[in-house]
Every structure is written in C-alpha cells, then in structure tokens.
Amino acid sequence: MAKTNTELIKRQEMRARRHRRVRRIVTGTIERPRLTVFRSNRGIYAQVIDDLEGRTLASASSPEVKESGLNKSQLAEKVGELLATRSKEKNIAKVVFDRGAFLYHGRVKALAEGVRKGGIDF
C-alpha cells in the first residue's frame, strides 16, 4: 500500500521533533565536541562537530570503508573505528554523543561501540 503525502510529512515532522528534543540537551564545545550520527537505508555517516565555531573536525562514512562482506552493523562499527582514528589524529579524546532522531540500538549502537573501541571516551 502506497503512503499518502500526509503520512510522509507526519513521519518527517516526528523525526525532526525527536531530533530537536535531543539537540536541546546535547551541545559540542572545543574541549568536548559533538559526535553526530546520520543513518540511512544504504549507509551510516558520523561527524565530530564543534558547535561554538560551527566547524566539522572529523568525519567518516560507510562508503569510505573498503572491506566487503560486512553486514550493516559490522560496517557501522568499522565507521566508528575509522572516525575514532581520525579524531585521535586531531587530538580529540572526549566527545558528546548525539544520536539524532535515531534510537540507540542496532547500527547507531554499533557505531558508538566502534568509536569507544577506537579509544574515544563519551
């Protein structure tokens, strides 16, 4: 059954509302930047952001991972490890985790565990 336009708009509105709710609480500084996650059907993307300057300090995404034969959760964990490596190069040891409008389970949790495995604390 096809989704109507109002159902699609309501889903987008609810996602935006959840994201605003999380962002009210989570803010990144230069000492402790914000690690934000975006999850799509095809991939997962993560950035470390300094909100005071509005600057992205490090980023990683699933298309950058060159390993094959991984499921989406394993791929998300590799993205987390890649982001941790890039963050360590920029002397970032602590971050604030921003899950966006996504629940903390599945691929988002796998990415967070990959970042922790890479040595970033949050």
Backbone torsions as a table, in degrees:
resi	resn	phi	psi	omega
1	MET	NA	131.2	-178.0
2	ALA	-75.1	143.3	177.3
3	LYS	-78.0	139.9	176.0
4	THR	-81.3	164.4	-178.2
5	ASN	-63.2	-37.4	-179.1
6	THR	-68.7	-34.9	177.0
7	GLU	-65.7	-40.5	178.9
8	LEU	-65.1	-44.0	179.3
9	ILE	-63.9	-40.1	179.5
10	LYS	-64.4	-40.2	179.1
11	ARG	-64.5	-43.4	178.4
12	GLN	-64.8	-39.8	179.4
13	GLU	-65.4	-41.4	-179.9
14	MET	-67.2	-37.9	177.3
15	ARG	-64.1	-44.3	178.7
16	ALA	-63.0	-37.9	179.3
17	ARG	-64.8	-43.9	178.0
18	ARG	-63.2	-40.4	-179.5
19	HIS	-64.8	-42.6	177.4
20	ARG	-61.9	-38.1	179.8
21	ARG	-61.6	-43.2	179.3
22	VAL	-69.6	-42.1	-176.0
23	ARG	-69.1	-20.6	175.1
24	ARG	-62.7	-32.0	-174.5
25	ILE	-93.0	-39.2	-170.9
26	VAL	-97.3	122.6	176.1
27	THR	-138.4	138.1	-179.1
28	GLY	-98.5	143.7	175.7
29	THR	-120.9	178.3	178.9
30	ILE	-69.1	-33.2	178.7
31	GLU	-74.1	-35.2	-177.1
32	ARG	-139.9	83.5	-176.9
33	PRO	-70.8	167.3	-177.5
34	ARG	-92.8	129.1	174.8
35	LEU	-98.8	110.2	-177.0
36	THR	-107.0	147.7	-175.5
37	VAL	-123.6	136.5	169.7
38	PHE	-125.4	129.0	-178.4
39	ARG	-118.6	125.9	174.1
40	SER	-116.3	178.6	178.3
41	ASN	-65.6	-32.7	-176.4
42	ARG	-91.1	-33.4	-173.2
43	GLY	-151.2	-176.6	177.1
44	ILE	-137.2	141.5	-173.9
45	TYR	-132.5	142.7	-179.8
46	ALA	-140.7	144.9	178.5
47	GLN	-137.8	148.9	171.2
48	VAL	-108.1	119.6	-169.6
49	ILE	-124.1	136.4	169.9
50	ASP	-95.3	107.5	-175.0
51	ASP	-71.9	-26.3	-178.9
52	LEU	-67.4	-38.2	177.7
53	GLU	-97.7	-12.7	-178.1
54	GLY	68.7	41.0	-173.1
55	ARG	-123.8	137.8	173.9
56	THR	-85.1	123.8	-176.9
57	LEU	-92.0	-36.4	179.1
58	ALA	-155.1	152.5	178.2
59	SER	-149.7	159.2	176.2
60	ALA	-155.6	151.4	-180.0
61	SER	-146.4	163.2	-177.6
62	SER	-65.2	-33.1	176.3
63	PRO	-63.3	-20.0	-180.0
64	GLU	-78.7	-19.2	-179.1
65	VAL	-78.4	124.2	-172.8
66	LYS	-94.6	3.5	179.2
67	GLU	-81.7	145.1	179.0
68	SER	-115.5	164.5	178.6
69	GLY	80.7	17.3	179.8
70	LEU	-100.9	145.0	171.8
71	ASN	-81.6	176.1	-172.4
72	LYS	-63.4	-36.8	179.6
73	SER	-69.1	-41.6	177.6
74	GLN	-64.8	-38.9	177.3
75	LEU	-63.0	-41.6	178.5
76	ALA	-62.8	-38.5	178.4
77	GLU	-65.7	-39.6	177.5
78	LYS	-65.1	-37.8	176.4
79	VAL	-62.9	-40.8	177.4
80	GLY	-62.2	-41.6	178.4
81	GLU	-66.2	-39.9	177.9
82	LEU	-63.6	-42.7	178.4
83	LEU	-64.5	-39.5	178.6
84	ALA	-62.8	-40.9	178.3
85	THR	-62.6	-45.9	179.9
86	ARG	-66.5	-34.2	178.4
87	SER	-69.7	-40.4	178.8
88	LYS	-61.7	-36.8	178.0
89	GLU	-62.3	-28.3	179.7
90	LYS	-97.4	15.4	177.8
91	ASN	61.1	40.3	174.8
92	ILE	-105.2	118.3	-178.1
93	ALA	-112.8	-23.6	-178.8
94	LYS	-129.6	140.0	177.9
95	VAL	-136.9	167.1	171.0
96	VAL	-107.6	128.5	-175.0
97	PHE	-87.6	125.5	177.6
98	ASP	-115.5	105.5	-178.1
99	ARG	-80.3	-4.3	-178.6
100	GLY	68.4	-136.0	179.9
101	ALA	-96.8	11.8	-174.8
102	PHE	-98.7	146.1	176.0
103	LEU	-68.8	148.7	179.0
104	TYR	-84.4	76.1	172.4
105	HIS	-163.5	167.3	179.5
106	GLY	68.6	-128.7	-175.1
107	ARG	-67.6	-34.9	179.4
108	VAL	-66.0	-42.3	178.1
109	LYS	-66.6	-39.9	178.7
110	ALA	-62.3	-41.0	177.7
111	LEU	-63.4	-43.6	179.5
112	ALA	-62.1	-40.9	178.5
113	GLU	-66.6	-35.3	176.1
114	GLY	-64.9	-39.3	177.9
115	VAL	-65.7	-42.7	178.3
116	ARG	-64.2	-40.1	179.1
117	LYS	-63.5	-31.9	177.9
118	GLY	-76.0	-6.8	174.0
119	GLY	103.4	10.5	176.9
120	ILE	-93.4	136.2	-175.3
121	ASP	-102.5	133.5	170.3
122	PHE	-156.9	NA	NA
